[in-house]
């Protein structure tokens, strides 16, 4: 069986869709029928483009969401207002760089709500709409393996700051109950479930930068326990999880090393782990996975999906480089337990991102070519 390729999930929203998503996110009037038509067209085009680029395991691009980490405020109770996010620790002392990045990547105009009341599931109608549109787009591509993204409980606590619960544990507990049905609904619809978990790495230098490293490790461990509780009814091989240090072109010199959190990551139930392997600050950490295998803490059922494509640069990685990166991980777990992936999403938030949409497809084609090279050699 050839080496599969995939990506982290989000794709560029485009100039036509972005204003609609932002208007909906801000509670402004919008034409619901026009919105549905626009999203359906975008998803249909995105699925076809992924398959044309050689992607084996495709997504809906999260094109019906304003962003991967804030969309749940329209599905759950307990969120409101807007708070400014802490500047990442590596960018805080670099105001000129922050200005340059904003000029290149755009501004993050979406709502940053906080938790201001009890969190409960209110509606899954937006999810059912996403599923309906994704299935319609896949109808012309029978047999295509597909996944859908969902925010992990820990990700929600990191982005939607607690202003209500007496403790982080109480907030997490209610999120487990509130998000469980979303996770199970995605799998019941026939898709693999991807849980987005930057709270296990990125949040160290963003939302939890004031915590000690020891305190952060405890937070990450609690978040994995919550993730496992929320997905207890889902088979591990139907789940994937994504770990990252932030999809932006900063110094990343405050990132927590993978070795500090890898045992916590490996305690999570999802069988497939997607992680940054092209980021220059983390590419060297392929040895951490090697050492985990040697220590006997890398379970035999884990599938590694390293990022072989940088989603912060418009450079198109050469297939030979991608093949070499794949071979490192195949040497650890074998070819059959490696999926070629990307570091992060190509469009994590509507209207925000550095990658030109046309370059997205060039990069994914190169990913396929590199996987084919590695496959032939292995």
C-alpha positions as CSV (number, residue, x, y, z in Angstrom):
1,X,0.0,0.0,0.0
2,X,1.4,3.4,-1.0
3,X,2.2,6.1,1.6
4,X,-1.0,8.1,2.2
5,X,-1.0,11.9,2.2
6,X,-3.2,14.3,4.1
7,X,-3.1,17.8,5.7
8,X,-4.2,19.4,8.9
9,X,-7.6,20.4,7.7
10,X,-8.2,24.1,7.2
11,X,-7.9,25.6,3.7
12,X,-8.0,29.2,2.5
13,X,-11.6,30.6,2.6
14,X,-11.2,32.9,-0.4
15,X,-12.3,36.5,-0.9
16,X,-16.0,35.6,-1.6
17,X,-16.5,33.4,1.5
18,X,-14.5,35.3,4.1
19,X,-16.9,38.4,4.4
20,X,-19.8,36.1,4.9
21,X,-18.1,34.1,7.6
22,X,-17.0,37.2,9.4
23,X,-20.5,38.7,9.3
24,X,-22.0,35.6,10.7
25,X,-19.4,35.4,13.4
26,X,-20.1,39.0,14.5
27,X,-23.9,38.4,14.6
28,X,-24.5,40.8,11.6
29,X,-27.4,40.1,9.2
30,X,-26.6,37.8,6.4
31,X,-28.4,35.8,3.8
32,X,-28.5,32.2,5.1
33,X,-29.3,30.6,1.7
34,X,-26.6,32.6,0.0
35,X,-24.2,31.5,2.7
36,X,-25.0,27.9,2.4
37,X,-24.7,28.0,-1.4
38,X,-21.3,29.8,-1.1
39,X,-19.9,27.3,1.4
40,X,-21.2,24.3,-0.6
41,X,-19.5,25.6,-3.8
42,X,-16.3,26.2,-1.9
43,X,-16.3,22.7,-0.3
44,X,-17.0,21.0,-3.6
45,X,-14.2,22.8,-5.2
46,X,-11.8,22.2,-2.3
47,X,-12.5,18.4,-2.3
48,X,-11.9,18.2,-6.0
49,X,-8.7,20.2,-5.7
50,X,-7.4,18.0,-2.9
51,X,-8.0,14.9,-4.9
52,X,-6.5,16.4,-8.0
53,X,-3.4,17.3,-5.9
54,X,-3.1,13.6,-4.9
55,X,-4.3,14.0,-1.3
56,X,-5.3,10.6,0.0
57,X,-7.3,11.7,3.1
58,X,-9.3,14.8,2.5
59,X,-11.2,17.3,4.6
60,X,-13.9,19.9,4.0
61,X,-11.3,22.6,4.6
62,X,-13.3,23.8,7.6
63,X,-14.8,26.2,5.0
64,X,-18.0,26.7,6.9
65,X,-16.2,27.9,10.1
66,X,-14.7,31.3,10.7
67,X,-11.8,29.5,12.6
68,X,-10.8,26.2,14.0
69,X,-10.7,27.3,17.6
70,X,-13.6,29.7,18.0
71,X,-16.5,28.2,16.0
72,X,-18.1,26.4,19.0
73,X,-19.5,29.6,20.5
74,X,-22.4,29.3,18.1
75,X,-23.0,25.7,19.2
76,X,-22.5,26.0,22.9
77,X,-23.9,28.2,25.7
78,X,-21.8,30.1,28.2
79,X,-19.6,32.2,25.9
80,X,-19.8,36.0,25.3
81,X,-17.9,39.2,24.9
82,X,-14.6,39.7,23.4
83,X,-11.1,39.7,24.9
84,X,-7.8,40.4,23.3
85,X,-5.5,37.4,23.1
86,X,-2.1,37.6,24.8
87,X,0.8,38.3,22.5
88,X,2.9,35.2,22.0
89,X,6.0,35.3,24.2
90,X,8.4,35.2,21.3
91,X,6.7,38.1,19.5
92,X,6.0,40.3,22.6
93,X,9.4,42.0,22.5
94,X,9.3,42.5,18.7
95,X,6.6,45.1,17.9
96,X,8.0,45.9,14.4
97,X,7.9,42.2,13.5
98,X,4.3,42.0,14.7
99,X,3.4,44.9,12.4
100,X,5.1,43.2,9.4
101,X,3.3,39.9,10.1
102,X,-0.1,41.7,10.4
103,X,0.5,43.4,7.1
104,X,1.4,40.2,5.4
105,X,-1.1,37.8,7.1
106,X,-4.0,40.0,7.6
107,X,-5.8,40.8,10.9
108,X,-7.7,38.4,13.0
109,X,-11.1,39.9,13.0
110,X,-13.1,37.0,14.5
111,X,-14.7,37.2,17.9
112,X,-12.5,36.1,20.9
113,X,-15.2,35.2,23.4
114,X,-14.6,34.2,27.0
115,X,-16.5,31.7,29.1
116,X,-19.0,33.7,31.1
117,X,-21.6,31.1,32.1
118,X,-22.3,27.3,32.2
119,X,-21.2,25.5,29.1
120,X,-23.8,23.2,27.5
121,X,-24.6,22.0,24.1
122,X,-27.3,24.1,22.5
123,X,-27.3,23.0,18.8
124,X,-25.4,20.8,16.4
125,X,-27.2,22.3,13.3
126,X,-24.1,23.9,12.0
127,X,-22.3,20.6,12.3
128,X,-25.0,18.8,10.4
129,X,-24.8,21.5,7.7
130,X,-21.0,20.9,7.5
131,X,-21.6,17.1,7.2
132,X,-24.3,17.5,4.6
133,X,-22.1,19.8,2.4
134,X,-19.1,17.5,2.8
135,X,-21.0,14.4,1.8
136,X,-22.4,16.2,-1.2
137,X,-18.9,17.2,-2.3
138,X,-17.6,13.6,-1.9
139,X,-20.5,12.1,-3.9
140,X,-18.5,12.4,-7.1
141,X,-15.4,10.8,-5.5
142,X,-16.6,7.5,-4.0
143,X,-14.2,5.6,-1.8
144,X,-12.3,8.7,-0.7
145,X,-11.2,8.6,2.9
146,X,-12.2,11.8,4.7
147,X,-11.9,13.5,8.0
148,X,-13.5,16.4,9.9
149,X,-11.9,18.7,12.5
150,X,-13.1,19.5,15.9
151,X,-11.7,21.5,18.8
152,X,-10.4,19.5,21.7
153,X,-11.7,20.5,25.2
154,X,-8.3,21.8,26.1
155,X,-8.1,24.0,23.0
156,X,-11.4,25.6,23.9
157,X,-10.1,26.5,27.4
158,X,-7.0,28.0,25.9
159,X,-8.8,30.3,23.5
160,X,-12.0,30.9,25.4
161,X,-10.6,32.1,28.7
162,X,-12.5,31.0,31.9
163,X,-14.4,33.9,33.5
164,X,-17.1,31.7,35.2
165,X,-16.0,28.4,36.6
166,X,-14.4,28.1,40.1
167,X,-11.6,26.0,38.7
168,X,-10.1,24.8,35.4
169,X,-11.2,21.3,36.2
170,X,-14.8,22.3,36.4
171,X,-14.6,24.1,33.1
172,X,-13.0,21.1,31.4
173,X,-15.6,18.7,32.9
174,X,-18.5,20.6,31.4
175,X,-16.6,20.9,28.0
176,X,-16.3,17.1,28.0
177,X,-20.0,16.7,28.2
178,X,-20.7,19.6,25.8
179,X,-18.4,18.4,23.0
180,X,-18.9,14.6,23.2
181,X,-21.9,14.6,20.9
182,X,-20.1,16.6,18.2
183,X,-17.2,14.1,18.2
184,X,-19.4,11.1,18.0
185,X,-21.6,12.7,15.4
186,X,-18.6,13.2,13.0
187,X,-17.6,9.5,13.3
188,X,-21.2,8.3,13.0
189,X,-21.4,10.2,9.7
190,X,-18.5,8.1,8.4
191,X,-15.6,10.5,8.8
192,X,-12.5,10.2,10.8
193,X,-12.4,12.7,13.7
194,X,-9.4,15.1,14.0
195,X,-9.0,16.7,17.3
196,X,-7.0,19.9,17.2
197,X,-4.7,20.2,20.2
198,X,-2.4,23.1,20.1
199,X,-3.1,23.5,23.8
200,X,-0.5,20.7,24.3
201,X,2.3,22.8,22.8
202,X,1.5,26.3,21.4
203,X,-0.4,27.3,24.5
204,X,2.8,27.2,26.6
205,X,4.0,30.4,25.0
206,X,0.6,32.0,24.3
207,X,-2.3,31.5,26.8
208,X,-0.2,29.9,29.5
209,X,3.0,31.8,29.1
210,X,2.7,33.1,32.7
211,X,2.6,29.5,34.1
212,X,5.8,27.6,35.0
213,X,6.8,24.7,32.8
214,X,5.8,22.3,35.6
215,X,2.4,23.9,35.8
216,X,1.9,23.8,32.1
217,X,2.8,20.1,31.9
218,X,0.1,19.5,34.5
219,X,-2.4,21.5,32.5
220,X,-1.6,19.6,29.3
221,X,-2.0,16.3,31.1
222,X,-5.4,17.3,32.4
223,X,-6.4,18.4,28.9
224,X,-5.5,14.9,27.6
225,X,-7.5,13.3,30.3
226,X,-10.5,15.4,29.3
227,X,-10.0,14.5,25.6
228,X,-9.9,10.8,26.4
229,X,-13.1,11.1,28.5
230,X,-14.9,13.0,25.7
231,X,-13.9,10.4,23.1
232,X,-14.2,7.2,25.2
233,X,-16.9,5.8,22.9
234,X,-14.9,6.3,19.7
235,X,-12.4,3.7,18.4
236,X,-8.8,5.0,18.4
237,X,-8.3,4.1,14.8
238,X,-11.1,6.5,13.8
239,X,-9.3,9.5,15.5
240,X,-6.3,11.7,14.8
241,X,-4.9,14.6,16.8
242,X,-2.9,17.6,15.7
243,X,-0.1,19.1,17.8
244,X,1.5,22.4,16.9
245,X,3.5,25.4,18.2
246,X,1.6,28.1,16.3
247,X,1.0,28.7,12.6
248,X,2.9,32.0,12.3
249,X,6.4,33.0,11.2
250,X,7.9,34.1,14.5
251,X,11.1,33.3,16.2
252,X,9.5,30.4,18.1
253,X,12.4,30.6,20.6
254,X,9.9,30.2,23.5
255,X,8.4,27.0,22.2
256,X,8.3,24.1,24.7
257,X,10.4,21.2,23.5
258,X,8.6,18.2,22.2
259,X,10.5,16.0,24.7
260,X,8.7,17.8,27.6
261,X,5.2,16.8,26.4
262,X,5.6,13.7,24.2
263,X,4.6,11.3,26.9
264,X,1.4,13.3,27.6
265,X,0.7,13.3,23.8
266,X,1.2,9.6,23.6
267,X,-1.3,9.1,26.4
268,X,-4.1,10.4,24.3
269,X,-6.4,7.9,22.6
270,X,-6.3,8.9,18.9
271,X,-4.2,6.5,16.9
272,X,-2.8,9.0,14.5
273,X,-0.7,11.9,15.6
274,X,-0.1,14.9,13.3
275,X,2.8,17.2,14.4
276,X,5.2,19.8,13.1
277,X,8.2,18.2,11.3
278,X,9.0,21.0,8.8
279,X,9.2,24.0,11.1
280,X,12.9,24.8,11.4
281,X,12.5,25.0,15.2
282,X,11.2,21.5,15.4
283,X,12.4,19.4,12.4
284,X,15.2,18.1,14.5
285,X,12.8,16.6,17.0
286,X,12.3,13.5,14.8
287,X,14.9,12.0,17.2
288,X,12.4,12.5,20.1
289,X,10.0,10.1,18.3
290,X,13.0,7.7,17.7
291,X,13.9,7.9,21.4
292,X,10.3,7.4,22.5
293,X,10.3,4.2,20.4
294,X,13.6,3.0,22.0
295,X,12.2,3.8,25.5
296,X,9.2,1.6,24.7
297,X,6.6,4.4,25.2
298,X,5.6,4.7,21.5
299,X,2.6,2.3,21.3
300,X,2.6,-0.1,18.4
301,X,-0.8,1.2,17.2
302,X,0.3,4.8,16.9
303,X,0.5,6.2,13.3
304,X,2.9,9.2,12.8
305,X,1.7,11.9,10.5
306,X,4.7,14.4,10.5
307,X,4.3,17.8,8.9
308,X,6.6,17.7,5.9
309,X,5.3,21.0,4.4
310,X,5.7,24.3,6.1
311,X,2.5,26.3,6.1
312,X,4.1,29.6,7.0
313,X,6.2,29.9,3.8
314,X,5.4,30.1,0.1
315,X,8.4,28.0,-0.7
316,X,7.3,24.8,-2.3
317,X,9.3,22.0,-0.7
318,X,11.2,19.7,-3.2
319,X,9.9,16.2,-3.4
320,X,13.3,14.8,-2.5
321,X,13.3,16.8,0.7
322,X,9.9,15.4,1.5
323,X,11.0,11.9,0.8
324,X,14.0,12.2,3.0
325,X,11.8,13.5,5.9
326,X,9.4,10.6,5.4
327,X,12.3,8.1,5.5
328,X,13.4,9.3,8.9
329,X,10.0,8.4,10.4
330,X,9.6,5.2,8.4
331,X,12.9,4.1,10.0
332,X,11.3,4.5,13.4
333,X,7.8,2.9,12.9
334,X,7.9,1.4,9.4
335,X,6.4,2.7,6.2
336,X,2.9,1.4,7.0
337,X,2.7,3.6,10.1
338,X,3.6,6.9,8.4
339,X,1.2,9.4,6.7
340,X,2.7,12.4,5.0
341,X,1.1,15.6,6.3
342,X,1.5,19.3,6.8
343,X,2.7,21.3,9.8
344,X,-0.6,23.1,10.3
345,X,-3.6,24.4,8.4
346,X,-3.4,26.5,5.2
347,X,-6.2,28.8,6.5
348,X,-6.8,28.5,10.2
349,X,-8.9,31.6,10.3
350,X,-11.0,33.4,7.7
351,X,-9.1,36.3,6.2
352,X,-5.8,35.4,7.9
353,X,-2.7,33.6,6.6
354,X,0.4,34.0,4.6
355,X,0.2,31.2,2.0
356,X,-1.2,32.2,-1.4
357,X,-4.1,29.9,-2.1
358,X,-2.6,28.7,-5.4
359,X,0.6,27.7,-3.6
360,X,-1.4,25.5,-1.3
361,X,-2.1,23.1,-4.2
362,X,1.5,23.3,-5.4
363,X,2.7,22.3,-2.0
364,X,0.2,19.4,-1.8
365,X,1.2,18.1,-5.2
366,X,4.8,18.2,-4.1
367,X,3.8,16.3,-0.9
368,X,2.3,13.5,-3.1
369,X,5.4,13.4,-5.3
370,X,7.7,13.2,-2.3
371,X,5.6,10.4,-0.8
372,X,5.8,8.5,-4.1
373,X,9.6,8.9,-4.1
374,X,9.9,7.6,-0.5
375,X,7.4,4.8,-1.3
376,X,9.6,3.6,-4.2
377,X,12.7,3.6,-2.1
378,X,11.2,1.9,0.9
